[in-house]
Amino acid sequence: MINFDTNNLIVVAYPPMAGGKFLINCLGLSPDAVFQDKIYAQKDLDNKLTCADKMQILRDKFTKTYKHWNDLGMGCWQLFGASTNQYEEYSGDMSIFTFNSMPDLLSNSNKLFFIVAHNPTELRAILKIWTNARVIAFTNCLPFINYRGGQNPNSDYWQRIKGPSWPDKAPKTLNELLEYPQFIIDNINQLFSTFYDKLVDSIERYPHDLTKTIFWDNNLYFSAEQTADGVETLYKKFNLSGFNREYILEYHKLWIDTLNRLK
């Protein structure tokens, strides 16, 4: 039976393209945590993966990342067999979830495991189910997202809701939205209030339970050394063993080099 009261689930809350999966994998390198993949997680539970094995898995996945970034093929669906959309659809009927065996096994183990929330709506929905989960919330995300380039994640939704006199460009942050004409802000407040949850800085503005939330400054990613320092701090906060600075520095270089190649 799934132990929904576990505090070993970590919700990593960040907007798309802020690098949350990178941080999850950094923590997953510990022998006390698992990658977001059912097969690797099972091997971890069976004590068949060393830290060196995990680092080699990451290296191998980068050699297979060619034209598009795909989070190295790991994520919430690959670990749980369920998407975060199912959490938002939950209204008391657990049968909507398509969980595989991992939530049961991991929630009753001593391993940390991870799930992603891309906005406060998803975060609230997940915390209704996993009531004791802890949270890593990203802050100062916009500079790194802009560095990575790519489409504004709000663009498609903006095109669906915008009025004929609205600008084509979707705002990324609350400050950008507040620079738009007042009639647009009024329309959003009246008709599309959930749009605020889609803004890049929505997670950091969400009221957090500070006894459960740790904040990650996204600007650390601009320095490999500062990233390693930040990851080491998280290892200490979560009582994770096996921190390997050289692995984090190598992984950071592989990641940044690949992102730059794929721009």
BAMI-786715 format. One record per residue: residue number from 1; residue in one letter; x, y, z of N, C-alpha, C, O in turn. Coordinates in steps of 0.02 Angstrom, whole numbers. Each point is the difference from the previous one (the first is absolute). Example, Ala and Ser with C-alpha at 12.3 -4.5 7.8 and 13.67 -1.06 7.14 Angstrom:
BEGIN
REC,seq,type,nc1,nc2,nc3,cac1,cac2,cac3,cc1,cc2,cc3,oc1,oc2,oc3
REC,1,a,660,-284,390,-45,59,0,45,60,0,52,-1,33 .
REC,2,s,-70,54,-69,42,59,3,-39,55,37,25,55,8 .
//
This chain:
BEGIN
REC,seq,type,nc1,nc2,nc3,cac1,cac2,cac3,cc1,cc2,cc3,oc1,oc2,oc3
REC,1,m,42,-60,0,-42,60,0,44,63,0,50,4,36 .
REC,2,i,-69,43,-77,39,62,-4,-5,39,65,-55,10,27 .
REC,3,n,112,12,-2,2,40,61,0,74,-20,53,30,-8 .
REC,4,f,-112,-2,2,-6,70,-21,22,48,55,4,60,-11 .
REC,5,d,10,-86,71,22,42,55,76,6,3,27,35,43 .
REC,6,t,9,-68,-88,73,3,1,25,72,-9,-32,40,-34 .
REC,7,n,89,-25,65,32,65,-13,62,-10,-44,41,46,-6 .
REC,8,n,-35,-104,-25,57,-14,-44,-13,21,-72,44,-4,-42 .
REC,9,l,-105,26,27,-13,28,-66,19,73,0,-21,38,44 .
REC,10,i,60,-18,-93,21,69,-8,-34,28,-63,11,-25,-55 .
REC,11,v,-51,77,64,-31,34,-58,48,56,-22,16,45,39 .
REC,12,v,7,-50,-100,45,51,-27,-42,46,-44,-24,-19,-53 .
REC,13,a,15,81,77,-46,48,-30,38,53,-39,38,39,29 .
REC,14,y,-48,-38,-94,37,46,-43,-37,8,-67,-35,-46,-21 .
REC,15,p,42,103,-12,-31,8,-66,39,-39,-52,59,-15,10 .
REC,16,p,-91,-2,-67,35,-36,-52,64,35,-21,3,62,-5 .
REC,17,m,49,-101,-9,65,22,-24,44,32,54,51,29,-16 .
REC,18,a,-72,-34,79,42,28,53,53,-48,25,44,19,38 .
REC,19,g,-48,-83,-59,53,-47,19,-15,-43,60,47,-21,35 .
REC,20,g,-110,8,-21,-17,-40,58,22,-73,-6,20,-30,50 .
REC,21,k,-24,2,-110,20,-70,-8,75,-8,12,22,-52,25 .
REC,22,f,17,103,-42,72,-3,14,11,-7,76,39,-41,22 .
REC,23,l,-75,82,16,9,-3,73,-23,-66,28,31,-28,45 .
REC,24,i,-87,2,-71,-24,-66,22,53,-53,-11,11,-42,44 .
REC,25,n,21,43,-102,51,-50,-14,62,8,44,32,-48,19 .
REC,26,c,-16,111,-4,56,12,47,-13,-33,67,44,-32,29 .
REC,27,l,-105,38,-4,-18,-31,63,-8,-75,-8,15,-38,46 .
REC,28,g,-38,17,-105,-8,-71,-13,65,-38,-3,0,-62,3 .
REC,29,l,55,97,-11,65,-34,1,17,-28,69,43,-44,5 .
REC,30,s,-76,68,46,12,-26,68,-26,-71,6,-49,-18,-32 .
REC,31,p,82,-24,71,-28,-67,13,-64,1,40,-34,-52,6 .
REC,32,d,15,110,21,-60,6,40,-59,28,-39,-52,16,29 .
REC,33,a,59,-10,-95,-53,28,-42,0,-38,-66,46,-37,-16 .
REC,34,v,-100,46,-23,-6,-37,-63,-10,49,-58,-24,56,9 .
REC,35,f,43,-80,-69,-15,36,-61,-75,-6,-15,-35,-42,27 .
REC,36,q,12,87,-71,-71,-3,-21,-9,-50,-57,-15,19,-57 .
REC,37,d,25,-81,73,-7,-54,-49,-14,-65,38,37,-17,46 .
REC,38,k,-89,-19,-65,-21,-60,37,55,-53,1,12,-30,52 .
REC,39,i,21,19,-108,51,-52,-3,59,16,45,23,-43,38 .
REC,40,y,2,105,-43,57,19,42,-20,1,73,39,-19,44 .
REC,41,a,-100,42,-29,-23,3,70,-2,-71,29,19,-10,58 .
REC,42,q,-43,-38,-97,-3,-68,25,70,-27,14,11,-33,51 .
REC,43,k,36,47,-95,69,-22,12,28,33,63,37,-32,37 .
REC,44,d,-56,96,-27,23,34,61,-28,-33,62,36,-11,49 .
REC,45,l,-100,-6,-51,-32,-33,57,32,-69,13,2,-23,57 .
REC,46,d,21,-9,-110,32,-66,6,75,6,14,35,-51,1 .
REC,47,n,-11,112,11,71,12,14,45,-24,-57,54,-27,12 .
REC,48,k,-77,38,-73,38,-21,-58,28,58,-40,26,-9,-55 .
REC,49,l,-30,70,83,28,60,-33,47,35,49,-20,17,56 .
REC,50,t,81,-5,-77,45,42,39,-4,72,-26,-31,13,-52 .
REC,51,c,62,32,88,2,70,-23,36,4,-67,-19,38,-44 .
REC,52,a,72,-78,37,37,-1,-64,-44,-26,-56,3,26,-56 .
REC,53,d,-44,-77,70,-47,-25,-51,-48,55,-21,-14,8,-60 .
REC,54,k,-11,30,108,-48,52,-16,32,55,-42,-31,25,-47 .
REC,55,m,92,-7,63,33,51,-41,11,-25,-70,-5,39,-48 .
REC,56,q,21,-103,40,10,-27,-66,-65,-1,-40,0,9,-61 .
REC,57,i,-55,-20,96,-66,4,-34,-10,69,-29,-23,6,-57 .
REC,58,l,39,46,95,-8,68,-25,46,12,-60,-21,29,-50 .
REC,59,r,83,-50,56,47,8,-57,-27,-33,-63,0,30,-54 .
REC,60,d,-24,-91,62,-25,-37,-58,-60,34,-32,-7,0,-61 .
REC,61,k,-36,29,103,-60,32,-26,18,63,-40,-34,16,-49 .
REC,62,f,86,19,69,21,59,-39,25,-20,-69,-10,38,-48 .
REC,63,t,41,-96,42,24,-22,-66,-58,-16,-47,10,-4,-61 .
REC,64,k,-70,-5,88,-59,-16,-40,-46,60,-8,-56,-7,-26 .
REC,65,t,77,65,49,-40,61,-7,24,38,-61,53,33,3 .
REC,66,y,-90,-37,-57,23,28,-64,-33,67,-18,32,52,7 .
REC,67,k,-94,-54,-28,-31,59,-29,-43,40,50,-6,60,-6 .
REC,68,h,-23,-95,54,-47,34,45,15,-19,72,22,-56,14 .
REC,69,w,-33,103,32,8,-14,70,-61,-38,25,-57,24,-9 .
REC,70,n,67,-82,40,-57,-41,23,7,-20,73,-27,-51,21 .
REC,71,d,63,91,19,9,-14,71,34,-67,12,-11,-32,51 .
REC,72,l,52,12,-100,37,-63,5,-47,-60,6,20,-53,24 .
REC,73,g,-82,62,-47,-47,-56,-1,-26,-20,68,-28,-55,8 .
REC,74,m,36,98,43,-24,-16,67,-49,53,22,6,59,-18 .
REC,75,g,-55,-79,59,-49,48,23,-53,-32,43,6,-58,19 .
REC,76,c,-58,96,-3,-52,-23,46,-37,-61,-28,-14,-48,36 .
REC,77,w,-3,51,-100,-36,-57,-30,43,-62,1,-25,-55,14 .
REC,78,q,90,62,-30,44,-57,-1,9,-32,69,13,-59,6 .
REC,79,l,-20,100,47,7,-27,68,-66,-25,27,-3,-55,28 .
REC,80,f,-50,94,-34,-64,-15,33,-50,-36,-45,-45,-34,25 .
REC,81,g,51,42,-91,-52,-25,-44,-61,44,-2,-51,-19,-28 .
REC,82,a,56,79,56,-56,47,3,26,70,-15,58,16,15 .
REC,83,s,-99,26,-44,19,68,-15,-26,47,53,-45,-17,38 .
REC,84,t,75,76,-35,-24,51,48,-70,23,-16,-35,26,44 .
REC,85,n,12,-34,-107,-68,20,-17,-51,-39,41,-54,26,16 .
REC,86,q,71,-88,2,-47,-40,39,-10,29,70,-54,-7,29 .
REC,87,y,105,39,-3,-7,31,66,-51,58,-3,-40,9,45 .
REC,88,e,44,29,-99,-46,57,-7,-72,-23,-10,-47,36,16 .
REC,89,e,38,-97,-43,-67,-27,-12,-28,-34,62,-60,-17,2 .
REC,90,y,101,6,49,-22,-37,59,-54,37,39,6,60,14 .
REC,91,s,-60,-95,2,-53,29,40,-25,-50,53,-58,1,20 .
REC,92,g,103,-45,1,-17,-49,51,0,-72,-24,-4,-46,40 .
REC,93,d,9,37,-106,-1,-67,-29,71,-20,-21,24,24,-52 .
REC,94,m,9,-66,91,69,-18,-15,7,-45,-62,55,-10,-25 .
REC,95,s,-112,-15,1,3,-45,-58,22,35,-64,16,-32,-50 .
REC,96,i,-15,99,51,22,36,-60,74,-7,-12,25,11,-55 .
REC,97,f,13,-30,108,72,-4,-6,21,-67,-32,-29,-52,14 .
REC,98,t,79,56,-56,26,-59,-35,68,-20,28,45,-16,-38 .
REC,99,f,-38,18,104,65,-14,30,25,-70,-17,-39,-47,-5 .
REC,100,n,104,42,-5,32,-66,-4,19,-21,71,-27,27,48 .
REC,101,s,72,-74,-41,17,-26,67,47,47,39,7,-9,60 .
REC,102,m,24,58,-93,51,40,33,-24,43,58,33,1,52 .
REC,103,p,-90,34,-58,-21,40,58,-9,-41,63,16,23,55 .
REC,104,d,-41,-85,-62,-8,-44,57,69,-17,29,12,7,60 .
REC,105,l,33,-30,-103,66,-22,24,40,57,29,30,-7,54 .
REC,106,l,-30,64,-88,42,56,22,-28,33,62,37,21,45 .
REC,107,s,-104,-15,-41,-30,35,57,8,-40,64,-8,27,55 .
REC,108,n,23,-91,-61,12,-42,59,73,-18,8,18,-47,36 .
REC,109,s,25,85,-70,73,-10,5,31,59,35,-35,46,23 .
REC,110,n,101,-47,-17,36,57,29,34,43,-53,44,40,15 .
REC,111,k,-64,-49,-79,29,38,-55,-40,63,-13,-61,0,4 .
REC,112,l,96,54,-21,-34,60,-25,-19,-12,-73,38,-30,-38 .
REC,113,f,-97,55,19,-21,-3,-70,-34,66,-16,-19,38,45 .
REC,114,f,11,-24,-110,-15,68,-21,-59,3,-49,-11,-46,-40 .
REC,115,i,-25,102,45,-54,15,-47,5,74,-17,24,40,40 .
REC,116,v,-46,-22,-100,6,68,-25,-67,36,4,-52,-29,-15 .
REC,117,a,54,93,35,-58,45,-6,23,61,-39,47,34,20 .
REC,118,h,-78,-20,-77,21,56,-42,-36,65,17,17,52,-28 .
REC,119,n,-65,-54,73,-35,61,19,-36,-12,66,-6,-57,21 .
REC,120,p,-18,109,11,-34,-8,65,-62,-44,-3,-15,-33,50 .
REC,121,t,-21,32,-106,-58,-44,-5,20,-73,8,-31,-37,38 .
REC,122,e,85,18,-73,25,-69,6,26,-13,70,-11,-54,28 .
REC,123,l,46,103,0,28,-9,67,-55,-11,51,5,-46,41 .
REC,124,r,-57,86,-43,-56,-8,47,-32,-68,-8,-18,-33,49 .
REC,125,a,9,11,-112,-33,-64,-13,41,-58,27,-28,-47,29 .
REC,126,i,94,49,-40,43,-54,25,-1,-3,76,-2,-54,29 .
REC,127,l,5,113,3,4,2,73,-67,-20,33,-1,-13,60 .
REC,128,k,-53,12,-98,-63,-26,27,4,-76,8,-33,-28,44 .
REC,129,i,72,-4,-86,7,-74,3,58,-19,45,-8,-41,46 .
REC,130,w,66,71,-59,60,-15,39,8,55,52,38,47,-10 .
REC,131,t,-74,-53,64,-8,56,47,64,18,38,6,56,24 .
REC,132,n,41,-102,-18,61,13,37,61,9,-46,56,2,24 .
REC,133,a,-69,3,-88,56,9,-47,36,65,15,-30,49,21 .
REC,134,r,94,-50,-34,40,61,6,9,31,-69,-8,-33,-51 .
REC,135,v,26,97,50,0,38,-63,67,35,-9,28,30,46 .
REC,136,i,-2,-34,-107,54,44,-23,-31,48,-50,-22,-21,-53 .
REC,137,a,20,85,69,-30,50,-43,55,43,-31,42,28,35 .
REC,138,f,-44,-22,-101,50,39,-37,-18,74,2,-59,19,-3 .
REC,139,t,110,23,9,-9,73,-2,47,29,-53,48,-33,-21 .
REC,140,n,-62,94,-1,43,37,-48,10,-41,-64,57,-7,-23 .
REC,141,c,-111,-18,-4,5,-47,-56,10,32,-69,29,-30,-45 .
REC,142,l,-53,92,37,-4,29,-67,68,5,-35,4,-16,-59 .
REC,143,p,50,38,92,64,6,-36,23,-65,-31,24,-1,-57 .
REC,144,f,-30,-55,93,23,-63,-28,-47,-24,-56,23,-28,-50 .
REC,145,i,-88,38,59,-47,-19,-53,15,40,-64,0,-28,-55 .
REC,146,n,14,92,62,18,41,-59,66,-23,-30,8,0,-61 .
REC,147,y,39,-21,103,64,-25,-24,-10,-62,-43,33,-9,-51 .
REC,148,r,-79,-34,72,-13,-61,-39,-36,14,-65,6,-38,-48 .
REC,149,g,-42,94,45,-37,16,-60,-63,-41,-6,-22,-31,49 .
REC,150,g,-7,30,-107,-60,-39,-11,-63,41,9,3,59,18 .
REC,151,q,-60,-90,-30,-64,33,2,-22,13,71,11,-40,45 .
REC,152,n,-44,97,-35,-31,15,64,-53,-54,13,-45,-9,-41 .
REC,153,p,50,-27,98,-49,-54,13,-71,24,7,-47,-40,-4 .
REC,154,n,36,105,12,-67,27,6,-32,17,-68,-59,17,-3 .
REC,155,s,99,-21,-50,-23,27,-65,-63,-33,-25,-47,35,-21 .
REC,156,d,43,-101,22,-58,-35,-28,-63,19,37,-52,14,-30 .
REC,157,y,56,-14,97,-60,18,40,-19,72,-13,-60,16,-5 .
REC,158,w,109,28,1,-13,71,-12,-37,10,-66,-46,41,-5 .
REC,159,q,66,-78,-46,-32,7,-66,-72,-22,3,-42,24,-39 .
REC,160,r,26,-71,84,-69,-24,5,-45,50,37,-60,4,-14 .
REC,161,i,88,33,62,-42,42,42,1,73,-19,-45,38,20 .
REC,162,k,94,-17,-58,9,72,-9,-55,31,-42,-26,-30,-47 .
REC,163,g,10,91,66,-49,38,-38,31,31,-63,61,-1,-7 .
REC,164,p,-103,28,-38,26,27,-64,48,58,8,42,11,-44 .
REC,165,s,-46,26,99,45,58,9,58,-16,48,37,46,19 .
REC,166,w,-30,-109,1,55,-19,43,64,-7,-42,-5,-17,-59 .
REC,167,p,64,29,89,62,-13,-37,9,-74,-13,-24,-42,38 .
REC,168,d,60,25,-91,12,-70,-17,47,-33,50,-4,-61,12 .
REC,169,k,50,99,16,50,-28,44,-29,-13,70,-28,45,31 .
REC,170,a,34,-107,-9,-23,-18,67,50,23,53,60,-7,-11 .
REC,171,p,-82,32,67,46,18,54,29,-63,32,-34,-51,5 .
REC,172,k,96,55,18,31,-56,35,-4,6,75,-2,-51,36 .
REC,173,t,1,112,-11,1,12,72,-57,46,20,-32,31,-42 .
REC,174,l,21,-27,108,-51,46,25,18,72,-17,-44,39,-19 .
REC,175,n,107,-20,25,20,68,-16,-14,17,-73,-22,56,-15 .
REC,176,e,34,-103,-30,-15,12,-71,-75,8,-10,-22,44,-37 .
REC,177,l,-18,-85,70,-72,5,-7,-25,68,25,-44,30,-30 .
REC,178,l,73,-6,85,-22,63,29,17,61,-43,-26,55,11 .
REC,179,e,69,-65,-61,16,53,-47,-51,4,-57,1,47,-39 .
REC,180,y,-45,-96,34,-51,-1,-53,-56,49,19,-7,18,58 .
REC,181,p,-33,3,-107,-55,46,14,-47,-27,54,-10,-61,7 .
REC,182,q,-19,106,32,-41,-20,57,-59,-43,-21,-21,-44,37 .
REC,183,f,-8,57,-97,-59,-37,-20,17,-74,-11,-43,-43,10 .
REC,184,i,105,29,-30,21,-70,-8,6,-33,69,-23,-57,9 .
REC,185,i,53,91,37,7,-26,68,-69,-13,30,-11,-50,34 .
REC,186,d,-36,97,-45,-68,-8,26,-33,-62,-31,-32,-38,35 .
REC,187,n,40,30,-101,-29,-59,-33,28,-65,28,-38,-47,12 .
REC,188,i,104,46,0,31,-61,27,-26,-13,71,-16,-57,17 .
REC,189,n,11,109,23,-25,-8,69,-72,-27,0,-18,-40,43 .
REC,190,q,-22,63,-91,-71,-20,-2,-11,-68,-32,-43,-38,22 .
REC,191,l,80,23,-75,-16,-58,-41,54,-55,0,-17,-59,-11 .
REC,192,f,79,77,23,55,-49,-8,49,5,59,60,3,-10 .
REC,193,s,-87,-4,70,43,11,58,53,-55,8,52,12,31 .
REC,194,t,-65,-71,-58,50,-54,6,62,15,-42,50,-35,6 .
REC,195,f,-53,86,-49,59,17,-40,59,20,45,58,-10,-19 .
REC,196,y,-73,37,77,54,20,46,44,-59,19,60,8,10 .
REC,197,d,-90,-67,-7,39,-60,18,48,-21,-56,45,-40,12 .
REC,198,k,-55,66,-72,43,-19,-56,62,45,-5,45,-15,-40 .
REC,199,l,-43,69,77,56,46,-5,64,-30,30,-3,-40,47 .
REC,200,v,59,59,-74,64,-29,20,13,7,74,28,-46,31 .
REC,201,d,-48,102,-1,14,12,70,-58,-20,45,-3,20,59 .
REC,202,s,-44,-60,-85,-59,-18,40,18,-45,59,-28,7,54 .
REC,203,i,76,-53,-65,18,-46,54,29,37,59,-16,-14,58 .
REC,204,e,60,63,-71,33,34,55,-48,48,36,12,19,57 .
REC,205,r,-66,1,-91,-49,43,32,-53,-40,38,-38,29,39 .
REC,206,y,36,-95,-50,-50,-41,33,15,-4,75,57,-10,18 .
REC,207,p,-108,18,26,13,-4,73,23,-70,20,-36,-49,-8 .
REC,208,h,97,44,34,30,-65,16,-2,-13,74,4,45,41 .
REC,209,d,-10,-109,-24,12,-23,68,75,-5,9,31,-47,-24 .
REC,210,l,-3,95,58,73,5,4,31,-57,40,61,-10,-1 .
REC,211,t,-102,-29,37,27,-58,34,12,-58,-48,35,-47,15 .
REC,212,k,-66,52,-75,7,-54,-50,35,22,-64,16,-41,-42 .
REC,213,t,-4,107,35,24,26,-64,72,24,5,19,35,47 .
REC,214,i,21,-55,-97,68,24,-9,2,36,-67,-28,-24,-49 .
REC,215,f,60,82,47,3,39,-62,66,-11,-35,54,-2,31 .
REC,216,w,-59,-3,-98,59,-9,-42,6,61,-45,-47,15,-38 .
REC,217,d,103,20,42,12,60,-42,23,-23,-69,55,-27,-7 .
REC,218,n,-97,38,-43,14,-24,-68,64,30,-29,31,-28,-45 .
REC,219,n,-11,87,70,60,33,-26,64,-39,16,52,13,-29 .
REC,220,l,-56,-61,75,59,-41,15,24,-38,-61,59,-16,-6 .
REC,221,y,-105,1,-39,18,-40,-59,50,34,-46,32,-33,-41 .
REC,222,f,-24,98,48,48,35,-42,72,-12,21,47,22,-33 .
REC,223,s,-38,-56,88,67,-19,24,0,-73,22,-41,-20,41 .
REC,224,a,86,-19,-70,4,-71,19,18,-7,73,-28,-43,36 .
REC,225,e,75,84,-13,22,-5,70,-57,19,48,-9,-34,51 .
REC,226,q,-28,87,-67,-55,20,44,-56,-52,-2,-33,-12,50 .
REC,227,t,23,-19,-108,-49,-54,-5,19,-57,47,-42,-26,37 .
REC,228,a,105,7,-40,24,-55,43,-8,19,74,-19,-42,41 .
REC,229,d,34,104,-24,-9,23,69,-73,-6,22,-16,-23,55 .
REC,230,g,-29,44,-100,-71,-2,15,-25,-71,8,-40,-15,44 .
REC,231,v,63,-30,-88,-20,-70,4,26,-31,65,-36,-38,33 .
REC,232,e,97,55,-14,27,-26,63,-42,22,59,-12,-38,47 .
REC,233,t,-12,101,-48,-44,24,53,-64,-40,4,-24,-16,54 .
REC,234,l,-4,-2,-112,-61,-40,-1,14,-71,27,-42,-28,35 .
REC,235,y,99,0,-52,17,-66,27,-1,2,77,-25,-46,32 .
REC,236,k,52,100,-5,1,6,73,-70,9,29,-17,-29,51 .
REC,237,k,-23,71,-84,-68,13,25,-43,-63,-1,-41,-10,45 .
REC,238,f,51,-32,-96,-40,-60,-6,35,-62,28,-24,-57,-7 .
REC,239,n,81,68,40,38,-56,29,18,-54,-51,-4,-59,13 .
REC,240,l,24,82,-72,20,-46,-53,74,-14,5,40,45,12 .
REC,241,s,-21,-107,-22,71,-19,0,26,-1,-72,-39,5,-47 .
REC,242,g,105,-12,41,30,-12,-65,10,61,-43,8,-7,-61 .
REC,243,f,-8,67,89,11,59,-42,69,-5,-34,51,-12,33 .
REC,244,n,-51,20,-99,62,-4,-38,6,63,-43,-33,7,-51 .
REC,245,r,74,39,73,5,65,-33,22,-8,-73,-25,36,-44 .
REC,246,e,71,-81,31,25,-8,-69,-55,-25,-46,-3,20,-58 .
REC,247,y,-41,-62,83,-56,-23,-40,-47,58,-17,-22,7,-57 .
REC,248,i,8,36,105,-45,57,-12,31,47,-51,-34,25,-45 .
REC,249,l,99,-11,52,33,44,-48,0,-30,-70,-11,36,-49 .
REC,250,e,24,-101,44,-1,-32,-66,-70,0,-30,-9,15,-59 .
REC,251,y,-40,-31,101,-69,-1,-24,-22,70,-23,-33,6,-51 .
REC,252,h,51,45,89,-17,69,-19,30,17,-68,-34,30,-42 .
REC,253,k,96,-48,31,32,15,-65,-34,-37,-57,-13,29,-53 .
REC,254,l,-3,-93,63,-35,-38,-51,-67,33,-17,-19,5,-58 .
REC,255,w,-15,16,109,-66,29,-8,3,67,-37,-35,10,-49 .
REC,256,i,76,36,73,5,66,-30,27,-5,-72,-25,35,-44 .
REC,257,d,74,-77,33,27,-9,-67,-54,-26,-47,-4,22,-58 .
REC,258,t,-37,-68,82,-53,-28,-42,-54,51,-14,-24,6,-57 .
REC,259,l,4,33,108,-50,52,-11,24,51,-51,-39,22,-42 .
REC,260,n,102,-3,46,27,48,-48,3,-29,-70,-13,35,-48 .
REC,261,r,28,-98,43,3,-33,-66,-69,-3,-32,-6,5,-61 .
REC,262,l,-45,-15,102,-67,-10,-26,-38,66,-11,-57,-2,-25 .
REC,263,k,87,59,42,-35,64,-8,-16,12,-74,-29,51,-18 .
//
